[in-house]
Amino acid sequence: MGKRLKYHYHTELEVPVPERDIFVFGSNLAGLHRELHSQIASRDFGAETGIALGLTGRSYAIPVKDRIIRVLSIPEIRRSVAMFKELTLDTPDQHYFVARLELDLNRVLKTYQIAPLFSGCGRNCCFPVQWKPFLK
């Protein structure tokens, strides 16, 4: 049987620390930061308008919606998460605080769909505690 990674988890009450964490949040392909987590990323972690994917400042955007704010398919999201996963493994000295990407006003994406995509990330990630049953 394969070795399980021991991940770290945070509750909804815990907040990322700009001096320590890179804040990972759900974005849209238009790079408009309107949802709660993306607003926090812009305000406190240097996320830039127009940047839909990747690292800016102390934030990392993972698109979960397209340019006209429709939810992306799980395979499309998986491709972006794979890039993030690679980054976490290449930068073990960084600490990534991952927000619940499935949270938005419409709640179209479900935890059981999103959380498993992050399986295999580096141990330098702190995930929402709600994801624990789905990460292996």
N, C-alpha and C positions, 0 to 999 in steps of 0.2 A: 504494500500500500504506500502511496506517495506521502511525503512529509507535508503537513499542513502548516501554512504560515500563520504566525500569531499576529493578528491585526490589532490595532488600537481603535477605540470607539469613543465618540462624544455624544452627549445628550443635546437636546434642543436648547438647554440653558447655557451650555458652554459656547464661548465665542472664540473665533480665531484671534491670534495676537499678531499684529502687523510686523513686529520686530522678530518674530520667530517663525511664523507660518506663511506658506503660500496658500492662498485661499482659492479653492477649486469650485467653480460655480457653473450652472447651466446657462448657456447663452443662446442667441439666435444668429442665423447666418447674415443678418443685416448688421450685426454688431451693435444693436440698440439695447442698452442696459436699463430695462424698465421694471423687471421683476425684483422682488425684495433682495435676493442673494446677489443679483448682478448690480444692484444699486450699492450694496455694501462693498462689493468688489471695486466699483468705481470710486466711491467716496474714500474708502480706507486702505485699499490695496493696489491702487494704480491701474485698474483696468481702463482701457481706452475705448471710447466710442469708435465703432467701425472695425474693431478687432474681434472676430467671432470665434477664433480658435487659437489656443496656445497661450504662451506666457507673455504677460505685460505687467511691468511693475512687480508686485508680489502677489499676482493673481494668475490663475490659469482658467481659460474659458473652454468649455466643452459644449458645442452646439447640440441642442435638443429640439430646436425649432428651425424652420427654414427662413428665407428672406421675408416672406409675408406672414410669418408667425404661426405657421401650421406645424404640428408636431412631426418630427422626423421619424422614419422607421427605425426599429431596433437595429437592423444591420447598418444603417447609416450612423447611428450613435456609436455602435460597436467599433467602427473604424476610427472615430475620434478618440474613444477611450483607449484603444490599442496604442495610439501615439502617446497618450498620457502615461499609460502603463510602462512603456519603454523609458520615458523620461524618469519615472520614479525609480526604476532599476539602475539607470545611468547616473543618478544624482542622490546617492544614499545619505549625503550630508544635509540634504534639504528636508523640511518637514511640511507635508501636504495635508491641509485641513479640508476635507471634501464635504461640501454641502449636499443636501438631499436634492439631486437633480430632478427628481420626479415631482417636486413640490411646485405647483403654480396654481393659479386661480381655478383652472379647469380640471386639474388632477387626472389628466388623460393617461399619463405614464404611471405605471404601478411599480412599487418597490421590488416585487418579485421579477420584474423585467429589467430594471436598471442595475440593482445591486450586483447580480452575478457577473455583469460585464467587467467589474473591477477585480474579479478574482485573478490572482497572479500579480497584482501590483506589489511594489516594494513594501517592506515593513515600516517604511518612513511615512506611511499614510495613516490618517485618523479619519475613520468613516462614521457616518451616522449609526447610532446604536440599533436603529430599526433594520439596518442591513445585515446585522450579525447572522441571522439564520440562513442567509443566502450567499455568504462569502465562504469559499472553501480554499 
